[in-house]
Amino acid sequence: MPAGDAFDRIGRAAFRSLILSATKHPRVQAVAARHGLRAGANRFVAGESPSDCRPVLERLHADGMRTYVIALGEAVHTTEQAVIAARLYESLVPEVTTWGRETTFSIKLTHLGLEHDPELAFQNARRIVGLAAKHSAFVRLDMEHSAVVDKTLTIYRRLRADGLDNTGVVLQAYLHRSVDDLISLLPLEPNVRVVKGAYLEPPDVALQRKSDVDAAYRQLVRTALTYARFTAVATHDVQAVRTAIAVAAEQESDFEFQMLYGVRYDLARQLVAAGHPMRICVPFGEDWFVYFTRRLAERPANSLFLLRNLMRR
Ligand SMILES: Cc1cc2nc3c(=O)[nH]c(=O)nc-3n(C[C@H](O)[C@H](O)[C@H](O)COP(=O)(O)OP(=O)(O)OC[C@H]3O[C@@H](n4cnc5c(N)ncnc54)[C@H](O)[C@@H]3O)c2cc1C
């Protein structure tokens, strides 16, 4: 096995698992809470309050980007916290839609109580998506760890059955099930975001080798661009971007690229300059830590950058 392949199989998985486990440690969380945003997390997160998003959105719009906003938070396990998260969106949607062109929203259903009470999460999502419809705004349901994929897709179907068409889902290419999920959604003419997948999943559920995930991603993008009503190609992977451009031209697909705030902005600008639509995800919130650790786990260099900054303090 070539050395690069061995790192691909063992090194990357071990690195991700190390980062994702280390950041569950209370002392790591305490240090991060004290220094994190200033020590590096503000590269990926607009700030802690909704108003922190405004200057970021304005800068991105001035560069020709579309945007979407997400209030960070997940794995909520009480009714009270789920209701607080829903209320936050209910004040966010009317506020943000007055600021900017083309700003949409994403929600994580576990933030709205999915793991605590799925019916409560549905009712919360329904209120948010219904309110967004009144403001001509779109709300996507992010996809989280594999244990909640079925529940998330069920809520998506229920929203659509209630006539809410201003909503979409996310499919994760690393999951063995995602092609089947896409096919089963096609009768709904879905708006899908296609991603590689950001969670630690076991081999019976998800592909483990990065090269396999990359290939599955390009294939899922190809299928979505061919059959879905609208595809958000969410990646910073240049090869996947090239595939998407070629397939979208061939199929005359309705699509946009999506990238995360703080990642490969050079590539985002190049794509916009070449006339491709690009939407940037702008996250904010006091619960930024878990989101931040996922960004660290995706790229070893990010963790070194954080460590260097923390050691300077
Ligand atoms: C808009 C958007 C929404 C997403 N929504 C979800 C979701 O709902 N559910 C979910 O599971 N996942 C989601 N993800 C995360 C996704 O699953 C991947 O973990 C993440 O995008 C990295 O994969 P990649 O496609 O960029 O490819 P990679 O092969 O990981 O990266 C390609 C290149 O991009 C750069 N890069 C990638 N990540 C980083 C980083 N963190 N820091 C610096 N450079 C980086 C590097 O140059 C790297 O070589 C989303 C991603 C995007 C862009």
The ligand as an SDF file (V2000), in Angstrom:
LIG
                    3D

 53 58  0  0  0  0  0  0  0  0999 V2000
  -21.7000   25.0710    2.8580 C   0  0  0  0  0  0  0  0  0  0  0  0
  -21.3980   23.7790    3.5810 C   0  0  0  0  0  0  0  0  0  0  0  0
  -22.3840   23.1760    4.3450 C   0  0  0  0  0  0  0  0  0  0  0  0
  -22.1250   21.9680    4.9990 C   0  0  0  0  0  0  0  0  0  0  0  0
  -23.1350   21.3320    5.6730 N   0  0  0  0  0  0  0  0  0  0  0  0
  -22.9130   20.1120    6.2110 C   0  0  0  0  0  0  0  0  0  0  0  0
  -23.9630   19.3490    6.7840 C   0  0  0  0  0  0  0  0  0  0  0  0
  -25.1310   19.7640    6.8410 O   0  0  0  0  0  0  0  0  0  0  0  0
  -23.6480   18.1340    7.3110 N   0  0  0  0  0  0  0  0  0  0  0  0
  -22.3780   17.6270    7.2850 C   0  0  0  0  0  0  0  0  0  0  0  0
  -22.1520   16.4970    7.7420 O   0  0  0  0  0  0  0  0  0  0  0  0
  -21.3670   18.3340    6.7390 N   0  0  0  0  0  0  0  0  0  0  0  0
  -21.6000   19.5490    6.2100 C   0  0  0  0  0  0  0  0  0  0  0  0
  -20.5550   20.2410    5.6440 N   0  0  0  0  0  0  0  0  0  0  0  0
  -19.1570   19.7910    5.8610 C   0  0  0  0  0  0  0  0  0  0  0  0
  -18.7100   18.7780    4.8320 C   0  0  0  0  0  0  0  0  0  0  0  0
  -19.3690   17.5560    5.0810 O   0  0  0  0  0  0  0  0  0  0  0  0
  -17.1860   18.5640    4.8820 C   0  0  0  0  0  0  0  0  0  0  0  0
  -16.8130   18.1020    6.1470 O   0  0  0  0  0  0  0  0  0  0  0  0
  -16.3680   19.8050    4.5820 C   0  0  0  0  0  0  0  0  0  0  0  0
  -16.9820   20.5890    3.5960 O   0  0  0  0  0  0  0  0  0  0  0  0
  -14.9630   19.4300    4.0620 C   0  0  0  0  0  0  0  0  0  0  0  0
  -15.0650   18.7340    2.8690 O   0  0  0  0  0  0  0  0  0  0  0  0
  -14.6970   19.3440    1.4120 P   0  0  0  0  0  0  0  0  0  0  0  0
  -15.8050   18.9550    0.5100 O   0  0  0  0  0  0  0  0  0  0  0  0
  -14.4360   20.7900    1.4960 O   0  0  0  0  0  0  0  0  0  0  0  0
  -13.4680   18.5210    0.9490 O   0  0  0  0  0  0  0  0  0  0  0  0
  -12.0200   18.2520    1.5750 P   0  0  0  0  0  0  0  0  0  0  0  0
  -11.3900   17.2620    0.6840 O   0  0  0  0  0  0  0  0  0  0  0  0
  -12.1350   17.9540    3.0270 O   0  0  0  0  0  0  0  0  0  0  0  0
  -11.3090   19.6440    1.4220 O   0  0  0  0  0  0  0  0  0  0  0  0
  -10.8870   20.1480    0.1570 C   0  0  0  0  0  0  0  0  0  0  0  0
   -9.9400   21.3080    0.4220 C   0  0  0  0  0  0  0  0  0  0  0  0
  -10.6610   22.3620    1.0720 O   0  0  0  0  0  0  0  0  0  0  0  0
   -9.8780   22.9450    2.0950 C   0  0  0  0  0  0  0  0  0  0  0  0
  -10.5450   22.7300    3.3780 N   0  0  0  0  0  0  0  0  0  0  0  0
  -11.5630   21.8740    3.6540 C   0  0  0  0  0  0  0  0  0  0  0  0
  -11.9730   21.9930    4.9530 N   0  0  0  0  0  0  0  0  0  0  0  0
  -11.1740   22.9330    5.4760 C   0  0  0  0  0  0  0  0  0  0  0  0
  -11.0940   23.5180    6.7800 C   0  0  0  0  0  0  0  0  0  0  0  0
  -11.9000   23.1520    7.7840 N   0  0  0  0  0  0  0  0  0  0  0  0
  -10.1680   24.4760    6.9780 N   0  0  0  0  0  0  0  0  0  0  0  0
   -9.3310   24.8760    5.9800 C   0  0  0  0  0  0  0  0  0  0  0  0
   -9.3630   24.3590    4.7320 N   0  0  0  0  0  0  0  0  0  0  0  0
  -10.2680   23.3990    4.4930 C   0  0  0  0  0  0  0  0  0  0  0  0
   -8.5240   22.2970    2.0230 C   0  0  0  0  0  0  0  0  0  0  0  0
   -7.7370   23.0780    1.1410 O   0  0  0  0  0  0  0  0  0  0  0  0
   -8.8120   20.9540    1.4120 C   0  0  0  0  0  0  0  0  0  0  0  0
   -7.7340   20.4120    0.7380 O   0  0  0  0  0  0  0  0  0  0  0  0
  -20.8170   21.4030    4.9310 C   0  0  0  0  0  0  0  0  0  0  0  0
  -19.8440   22.0140    4.1480 C   0  0  0  0  0  0  0  0  0  0  0  0
  -20.1230   23.1620    3.4440 C   0  0  0  0  0  0  0  0  0  0  0  0
  -19.0690   23.7460    2.5690 C   0  0  0  0  0  0  0  0  0  0  0  0
  1  2  1  0
  2  3  1  0
  2 52  2  0
  3  4  2  0
  4  5  1  0
  4 50  1  0
  5  6  2  0
  6  7  1  0
  6 13  1  0
  7  8  2  0
  7  9  1  0
  9 10  1  0
 10 11  2  0
 10 12  1  0
 12 13  2  0
 13 14  1  0
 14 15  1  0
 14 50  1  0
 15 16  1  0
 16 17  1  0
 16 18  1  0
 18 19  1  0
 18 20  1  0
 20 21  1  0
 20 22  1  0
 22 23  1  0
 23 24  1  0
 24 25  2  0
 24 26  1  0
 24 27  1  0
 27 28  1  0
 28 29  2  0
 28 30  1  0
 28 31  1  0
 31 32  1  0
 32 33  1  0
 33 34  1  0
 33 48  1  0
 34 35  1  0
 35 36  1  0
 35 46  1  0
 36 37  1  0
 36 45  1  0
 37 38  2  0
 38 39  1  0
 39 40  1  0
 39 45  2  0
 40 41  1  0
 40 42  2  0
 42 43  1  0
 43 44  2  0
 44 45  1  0
 46 47  1  0
 46 48  1  0
 48 49  1  0
 50 51  2  0
 51 52  1  0
 52 53  1  0
M  END
$$$$
